[in-house]
Amino acid sequence: MAPGHRRILVAGAGATGLTAALELARRGFRPRIIDNGEGTVPLLESRALGINARTLALLAPSRVTDAILQEAQQLAQFRVVAKRRRLAVLDTTKVPGPYGALHALAQGHTERLLLGKLSDYEVVPEWHTTVETVSEDLLKPQVTLRKPDGSVETAEFDIVIGADGAHSTVRKSIGVAFPGEALESSFYLADFRYTREIDSHFVEMILLDPGMIGRVPVERDVVRYISTLPDFESSIDHPAPIAEQTWATSFRIHFRHVETMSKGNVFLAGDAAHIHSPAGARGMNLGIEDACWLAWLIAEGREADYTQLRMPAVLTVLKQTRQLTALFTMSNPLAIKLRNLAIPTLFRLPAFSHRLLRGVSGYDTPAPPWIDGAL
Ligand SMILES: Cc1cc2nc3c(=O)[nH]c(=O)nc-3n(C[C@H](O)[C@H](O)[C@H](O)COP(=O)(O)OP(=O)(O)OC[C@H]3O[C@@H](n4cnc5c(N)ncnc54)[C@H](O)[C@@H]3O)c2cc1C
């Protein structure tokens, strides 16, 4: 069947859904994309900040990468600090390929760039439109949509992509469980804008006793601080006078993933299929990767292989984010002392830093076979 003749619904216009729609559109499909929100993530809510090298390679064919590189900042160093002493530095530019391991761009900007490229193919998300149910016939899924005026539409599709986030209605409708666990402790986050530009080329993990503060640049004059401590703001060593706090939030961390990423012709991608801690900046990147793989498989007529091809990547990333989270959230005083003693040696071990860099780059998941020279 010609690409344009397959009726495809993408449920959810977050980073995953927008990428799925874009990757399908550039291959000649005409997906319909809907979202129950009113638009992309607000620009001030930095959310998924880290864009890894794998994502930049995946978004190069659609030219979104060019646009990202114009706006994003390269995070050239990863530093670990305790008691104002630098325990370790990792040069994140020393990875193979053209991009460096990690760039920073607030999620709303990334989504806008995806949306802009998608509109070049005259595919526009239908906002304020909610998926309510997906029928039991999963080979020809029928979807009930609640439209902005409150009316209900029932439509049949050849393929439904559930990119509708952690609370996915699509996932629940097709009876796929989301097993896993939530961490006891919460994470707290605050973004500050300073009165002048600051050094924004590095990420820093500040180890406290107990707890930690992560420092990630958002823009040249904005920094995100993320911590396990509710009162962490009093421990921040601000690099310049504060102009304003642009965003603050708190959240609990869950590690969950589905056992299967598809049932019949209904597919799950992004947070609808897996969620984990932000350690390592993998969440949005993994969703974008799912979307790119799924679009390629659909174009190849091989979508039935999706779960089998994606699950290893999901399991790898969940394992890595668990390990990183455990390393930076330990509370036992003896373990903290040992960790702080071990970190300088660990980071000097080529095997350790190589593995860490591969993970942060996103190169620890299978390379996309449709991109020449992908790592
Ligand atoms: C504080 C924080 C920091 C983070 N930092 C990073 C980071 O540095 N790097 C990284 O890679 N990730 C990070 N993440 C994770 C990242 O934000 C998510 O993994 C990413 O947003 C997932 O994208 P998604 O498109 O799969 O889901 P979502 O962004 O949740 O998008 C789902 C979309 O579906 C829509 N929707 C939901 N239900 C329905 C329905 N029934 N019908 C229609 N539409 C529906 C929603 O409106 C939404 O637009 C962070 C997350 C948080 C909270």
The ligand as a Tripos MOL2 file, in Angstrom:
@<TRIPOS>MOLECULE
LIG
   53    58     1     0     0
SMALL
NO_CHARGES

@<TRIPOS>ATOM
      1 C1         11.6910   17.9630   35.5020 C.3       1 LIG1
      2 C2         11.9400   17.0580   34.3530 C.ar      1 LIG1
      3 C3         13.1910   17.0510   33.7720 C.ar      1 LIG1
      4 C4         13.4400   16.2350   32.6880 C.ar      1 LIG1
      5 N1         14.6770   16.2850   32.1160 N.ar      1 LIG1
      6 C5         14.9260   15.5490   31.0030 C.ar      1 LIG1
      7 C6         16.1710   15.6610   30.2830 C.ar      1 LIG1
      8 O1         17.0680   16.4510   30.6280 O.2       1 LIG1
      9 N2         16.3370   14.8980   29.1580 N.ar      1 LIG1
     10 C7         15.3570   14.0510   28.7150 C.ar      1 LIG1
     11 O2         15.5590   13.3740   27.6860 O.2       1 LIG1
     12 N3         14.1620   13.9220   29.3760 N.ar      1 LIG1
     13 C8         13.9140   14.6520   30.4900 C.ar      1 LIG1
     14 N4         12.6970   14.5810   31.1140 N.ar      1 LIG1
     15 C9         11.6890   13.6490   30.6190 C.3       1 LIG1
     16 C10        10.9020   14.2200   29.4570 C.3       1 LIG1
     17 O3         10.2710   15.4520   29.7970 O.3       1 LIG1
     18 C11         9.8620   13.2220   29.0020 C.3       1 LIG1
     19 O4         10.4900   11.9640   28.8760 O.3       1 LIG1
     20 C12         9.2740   13.6340   27.6560 C.3       1 LIG1
     21 O5          8.4790   14.7760   27.7800 O.3       1 LIG1
     22 C13         8.4010   12.5230   27.1230 C.3       1 LIG1
     23 O6          7.8510   12.9330   25.9080 O.3       1 LIG1
     24 P1          6.5480   12.2120   25.3690 P.3       1 LIG1
     25 O7          6.2170   12.9440   24.1040 O.co2     1 LIG1
     26 O8          6.7590   10.7530   25.3120 O.co2     1 LIG1
     27 O9          5.4450   12.4720   26.4790 O.3       1 LIG1
     28 P2          4.8200   13.8540   26.9530 P.3       1 LIG1
     29 O10         5.8130   14.9320   26.8840 O.co2     1 LIG1
     30 O11         4.1580   13.5730   28.2560 O.co2     1 LIG1
     31 O12         3.7240   14.1520   25.8460 O.3       1 LIG1
     32 C14         2.4950   13.4400   25.8080 C.3       1 LIG1
     33 C15         1.4690   14.3050   25.1280 C.3       1 LIG1
     34 O13         0.2550   13.5510   25.0500 O.3       1 LIG1
     35 C16        -0.8380   14.3850   25.3760 C.3       1 LIG1
     36 N5         -1.9110   13.5160   25.8930 N.ar      1 LIG1
     37 C17        -1.9580   12.8600   27.0720 C.ar      1 LIG1
     38 N6         -3.0900   12.1380   27.1670 N.ar      1 LIG1
     39 C18        -3.7730   12.3540   26.0120 C.ar      1 LIG1
     40 C19        -5.0160   11.8820   25.5010 C.ar      1 LIG1
     41 N7         -5.8070   11.0240   26.1850 N.pl3     1 LIG1
     42 N8         -5.4250   12.3040   24.2730 N.ar      1 LIG1
     43 C20        -4.6560   13.1730   23.5650 C.ar      1 LIG1
     44 N9         -3.4630   13.6350   23.9920 N.ar      1 LIG1
     45 C21        -3.0220   13.2190   25.1920 C.ar      1 LIG1
     46 C22        -0.2900   15.3850   26.3960 C.3       1 LIG1
     47 O14        -1.0250   16.5950   26.3660 O.3       1 LIG1
     48 C23         1.1460   15.5760   25.9150 C.3       1 LIG1
     49 O15         1.2750   16.6930   25.0460 O.3       1 LIG1
     50 C24        12.4160   15.3970   32.1840 C.ar      1 LIG1
     51 C25        11.1570   15.4060   32.7660 C.ar      1 LIG1
     52 C26        10.9060   16.2360   33.8320 C.ar      1 LIG1
     53 C27         9.5300   16.2520   34.4590 C.3       1 LIG1
@<TRIPOS>BOND
     1     1     2 1
     2     2     3 ar
     3     2    52 ar
     4     3     4 ar
     5     4     5 ar
     6     4    50 ar
     7     5     6 ar
     8     6     7 ar
     9     6    13 1
    10     7     8 2
    11     7     9 ar
    12     9    10 ar
    13    10    11 2
    14    10    12 ar
    15    12    13 ar
    16    13    14 ar
    17    14    15 1
    18    14    50 ar
    19    15    16 1
    20    16    17 1
    21    16    18 1
    22    18    19 1
    23    18    20 1
    24    20    21 1
    25    20    22 1
    26    22    23 1
    27    23    24 1
    28    24    25 2
    29    24    26 1
    30    24    27 1
    31    27    28 1
    32    28    29 2
    33    28    30 1
    34    28    31 1
    35    31    32 1
    36    32    33 1
    37    33    34 1
    38    33    48 1
    39    34    35 1
    40    35    36 1
    41    35    46 1
    42    36    37 ar
    43    36    45 ar
    44    37    38 ar
    45    38    39 ar
    46    39    40 ar
    47    39    45 ar
    48    40    41 1
    49    40    42 ar
    50    42    43 ar
    51    43    44 ar
    52    44    45 ar
    53    46    47 1
    54    46    48 1
    55    48    49 1
    56    50    51 ar
    57    51    52 ar
    58    52    53 1
@<TRIPOS>SUBSTRUCTURE
     1 LIG1         1 GROUP 0 **** ****
